[in-house]
Amino acid sequence: MKILIMGLPGAGKTWLAERLTTYIDDCAWFNADVIRSAANDWDFSTEGRVRQAKRMRTFADFENSQGRHVICDFVAPTIETRQEFDAGIIVWLDTIREGRYDDTNKLFQDPVDEAHVIIKHHFTEEETAAWAELLKKRLK
C-alpha cells in the first residue's frame, strides 16, 4: 500500500511519517526533501512539482512491487500532483492555515474530496501510536 502524508510545509508531515514507519512492519519511507536533494532538483514550478510527484511515485511503486508498504511525505499541493502519485491512502495534515512559502500557499488545493484521513492537530506520541494501530489493521 502506498500512503501519502501531505500538507503545507510545517504541518508535521515528516514528524508523523518518521514515527509511523516504526509501527508498520516492512515499511519504506521516502521524504520529499531527501529525494529532491538526491536528484538535485529544487524546481518548485508547476512542472517541477509534477516531476517530483512522479519521482516519488517511482520510488513508492518499486517498494510496493517488492511487497512493502511505503509512506511518502511531501506537500503534493495540487490535484494533479496527488493524482500523479496515485496513493492508496491519502492523509492530509490540515494542522496549519499557511505554510512558510507564499507560492506554495497560493498553489495549494485542499484535498477535502480526496483525503481518506484528515488530521486537524499535531499528534502526541500516544495519539500517533493509537492511530498507527488503526492504520496497521487497515493495511492487513
URBELWO-V864441 format. One record per helix or strand of 2 or more residues. SS is the DSSP state (H for helix, E for strand). FROM is the first residue (numbers start at 1). TO is the last residue. If there is no record, write none. Layout:
# URBELWO-V864441
ss = <SS/SS>
from = <FROM/FROM>
to = <TO/TO>
This chain:
# URBELWO-V864441
ss = <E/H/E/H/H/E/H/E/H/E/H>
from = <2/13/27/32/46/69/79/89/102/117/125>
to = <6/23/31/39/65/73/85/93/107/119/139>
